Amino acid sequence: MARYLALLGSINVGGNRIKMADLKTTLEGAGFRDVVTVAASGNVIFTDDRDPAMLEIRLESLVEQKFGFKSCAMVRSADEVKAAIDENPFHGMGPQHGSDKMVHSIFLSQQPDKASVDALIAEHASKGSERLALGDRVLFLDYVHGVGLSDLSNKVLERRLKVKGTARNMNSLKNILSKMR
């Protein structure tokens, strides 16, 4: 049995409200084990022996059936969550970069085309102070001055990279990882 994190997108934003207790009950009823929710933004830790790609499909289906809206689900192991922290080139870089609240790892549904990422980085270099880098099914983004001041919204990133994604900042990821162990 493996311990996983499900990062559910579009939870408790834009009118898509779910009580974490209801989400936990739904997942337990569907056979997920040792379910723990972290914060109210769609972070669910659980134990399972199924393939992560199949778990993503199942989670997306459960959210739509039970709560009535589409959500993307990214399922990652503790090692993958740790890598999303450790491999983020903007994490812990000091005052010239954003704080742990501003540095994000955006978990992606699949690896985007490198040319699309390179084009986005090149185009944005003259537009804002944010910094971007690509990892393994994760986009690292330093919002520097805040998410709300950036034109690099999740919708823009998904449209440009042609993949689904859901972001978590370093503070959230460290908290989640501590609960996965």
VEXDREN-2710 file (C-alpha; in Angstrom, 1 decimal):
% VEXDREN-2710
k/r/px/py/pz
1/MET/0.0/0.0/0.0
2/ALA/1.3/3.5/-0.9
3/ARG/0.6/6.8/0.8
4/TYR/-0.6/9.4/-1.7
5/LEU/-1.6/13.0/-1.9
6/ALA/-4.5/14.0/-4.1
7/LEU/-4.4/17.7/-5.1
8/LEU/-7.8/18.6/-6.3
9/GLY/-8.2/21.7/-8.4
10/SER/-11.1/24.2/-8.2
11/ILE/-12.0/23.3/-4.7
12/ASN/-13.4/26.1/-2.5
13/VAL/-12.8/28.7/-5.2
14/GLY/-15.2/30.2/-7.7
15/GLY/-18.3/28.9/-5.9
16/ASN/-17.2/25.2/-5.9
17/ARG/-17.6/24.7/-2.2
18/ILE/-17.0/21.4/-0.4
19/LYS/-16.7/20.8/3.3
20/MET/-13.6/18.8/3.8
21/ALA/-15.5/16.5/6.2
22/ASP/-17.9/15.7/3.3
23/LEU/-15.0/15.1/0.9
24/LYS/-13.4/12.7/3.4
25/THR/-16.7/10.8/4.0
26/THR/-17.1/10.5/0.2
27/LEU/-13.7/9.1/-0.4
28/GLU/-13.9/6.7/2.5
29/GLY/-17.3/5.5/1.1
30/ALA/-15.5/4.8/-2.2
31/GLY/-12.9/2.6/-0.6
32/PHE/-10.0/5.1/0.0
33/ARG/-8.2/4.3/3.3
34/ASP/-6.6/6.4/6.0
35/VAL/-8.1/9.6/4.5
36/VAL/-6.9/12.9/5.9
37/THR/-7.7/16.3/4.5
38/VAL/-5.2/19.2/4.8
39/ALA/-6.6/22.7/4.8
40/ALA/-9.8/23.5/2.9
41/SER/-8.3/23.7/-0.6
42/GLY/-8.6/20.1/-1.9
43/ASN/-5.6/18.4/-0.4
44/VAL/-6.3/14.8/0.5
45/ILE/-3.8/12.2/1.9
46/PHE/-4.8/8.6/1.6
47/THR/-3.5/5.0/1.4
48/ASP/-4.2/2.9/-1.7
49/ASP/-2.8/0.2/-3.9
50/ARG/-4.3/1.3/-7.2
51/ASP/-2.4/3.0/-10.1
52/PRO/-2.1/6.8/-9.5
53/ALA/-3.5/7.5/-13.0
54/MET/-6.6/5.4/-12.3
55/LEU/-6.9/7.1/-8.9
56/GLU/-7.0/10.5/-10.6
57/ILE/-9.8/9.4/-12.9
58/ARG/-11.7/8.0/-10.0
59/LEU/-11.3/11.1/-7.8
60/GLU/-12.4/13.4/-10.6
61/SER/-15.5/11.2/-11.2
62/LEU/-16.4/11.2/-7.5
63/VAL/-16.2/15.0/-7.1
64/GLU/-18.4/15.5/-10.2
65/GLN/-20.9/12.9/-9.1
66/LYS/-21.1/13.9/-5.5
67/PHE/-20.6/17.6/-5.6
68/GLY/-21.7/18.6/-9.1
69/PHE/-18.7/20.2/-10.7
70/LYS/-15.6/19.2/-12.6
71/SER/-12.3/19.1/-10.7
72/CYS/-8.8/18.0/-11.9
73/ALA/-7.0/15.6/-9.6
74/MET/-3.3/15.2/-9.4
75/VAL/-2.1/12.2/-7.4
76/ARG/1.5/12.2/-6.1
77/SER/3.6/10.1/-3.8
78/ALA/5.4/11.6/-0.8
79/ASP/8.6/11.4/-2.8
80/GLU/7.0/13.4/-5.6
81/VAL/5.7/16.0/-3.2
82/LYS/9.2/16.3/-1.6
83/ALA/10.7/16.7/-5.1
84/ALA/8.2/19.5/-5.8
85/ILE/9.7/21.3/-2.8
86/ASP/13.4/20.4/-3.1
87/GLU/13.6/20.8/-6.9
88/ASN/11.8/24.1/-7.0
89/PRO/14.7/26.4/-8.0
90/PHE/13.0/29.5/-6.4
91/HIS/12.5/27.9/-3.0
92/GLY/14.8/29.3/-0.3
93/MET/16.6/31.7/-2.7
94/GLY/16.6/34.7/-0.4
95/PRO/15.2/38.2/-0.7
96/GLN/15.5/38.6/-4.5
97/HIS/12.8/35.9/-4.8
98/GLY/9.4/35.6/-3.3
99/SER/8.7/34.0/0.1
100/ASP/7.5/30.5/0.7
101/LYS/4.0/32.0/0.3
102/MET/4.8/33.3/-3.1
103/VAL/6.8/30.4/-4.5
104/HIS/4.5/27.7/-6.0
105/SER/4.7/24.3/-7.5
106/ILE/2.0/23.8/-10.0
107/PHE/1.2/20.1/-10.4
108/LEU/0.4/19.2/-14.0
109/SER/-1.8/16.5/-15.4
110/GLN/1.0/15.6/-17.9
111/GLN/4.3/16.8/-19.0
112/PRO/3.8/19.8/-21.2
113/ASP/5.6/20.4/-24.5
114/LYS/8.9/21.9/-23.7
115/ALA/8.6/24.3/-26.6
116/SER/5.4/25.7/-25.2
117/VAL/7.0/26.2/-21.8
118/ASP/10.1/27.9/-23.3
119/ALA/7.8/30.2/-25.4
120/LEU/5.8/31.2/-22.3
121/ILE/9.0/31.9/-20.3
122/ALA/10.5/33.9/-23.1
123/GLU/7.3/35.9/-23.7
124/HIS/6.8/36.6/-20.0
125/ALA/10.4/37.7/-19.4
126/SER/9.6/41.2/-20.5
127/LYS/6.1/41.4/-18.9
128/GLY/6.6/40.7/-15.2
129/SER/8.9/39.9/-12.4
130/GLU/7.7/36.3/-12.0
131/ARG/10.1/33.4/-12.7
132/LEU/9.1/30.1/-14.2
133/ALA/10.9/26.7/-14.6
134/LEU/9.8/23.3/-15.6
135/GLY/10.2/20.1/-13.6
136/ASP/8.7/16.6/-14.0
137/ARG/4.9/17.2/-14.4
138/VAL/5.3/20.3/-12.3
139/LEU/5.8/24.0/-13.2
140/PHE/7.8/26.0/-10.7
141/LEU/6.6/29.6/-10.3
142/ASP/7.9/32.4/-8.1
143/TYR/5.1/35.0/-8.0
144/VAL/7.5/37.4/-6.2
145/HIS/5.0/40.2/-5.5
146/GLY/1.9/38.0/-5.2
147/VAL/-0.5/35.8/-7.1
148/GLY/-3.1/38.5/-7.3
149/LEU/-0.8/40.9/-9.1
150/SER/0.3/38.4/-11.8
151/ASP/-1.3/37.8/-15.2
152/LEU/0.0/34.2/-14.9
153/SER/-3.3/32.7/-13.6
154/ASN/-4.0/29.0/-13.6
155/LYS/-6.4/29.5/-16.6
156/VAL/-3.7/31.3/-18.6
157/LEU/-1.1/28.6/-17.8
158/GLU/-3.5/25.8/-18.7
159/ARG/-4.4/27.4/-22.0
160/ARG/-0.8/28.1/-22.9
161/LEU/0.6/24.7/-21.9
162/LYS/-2.5/22.7/-22.9
163/VAL/-2.5/20.7/-19.6
164/LYS/-4.5/20.9/-16.4
165/GLY/-2.8/22.1/-13.3
166/THR/-3.3/23.0/-9.6
167/ALA/-0.9/25.1/-7.6
168/ARG/0.3/24.9/-4.0
169/ASN/2.8/27.3/-2.3
170/MET/5.8/26.1/-0.4
171/ASN/4.2/26.6/3.0
172/SER/1.3/24.4/2.0
173/LEU/3.5/21.7/0.5
174/LYS/5.7/21.5/3.6
175/ASN/2.7/21.2/5.8
176/ILE/1.2/18.5/3.6
177/LEU/4.5/16.5/3.4
178/SER/4.8/16.5/7.2
179/LYS/1.4/14.8/7.4
180/MET/2.2/12.2/4.7
181/ARG/5.1/10.6/6.7
END
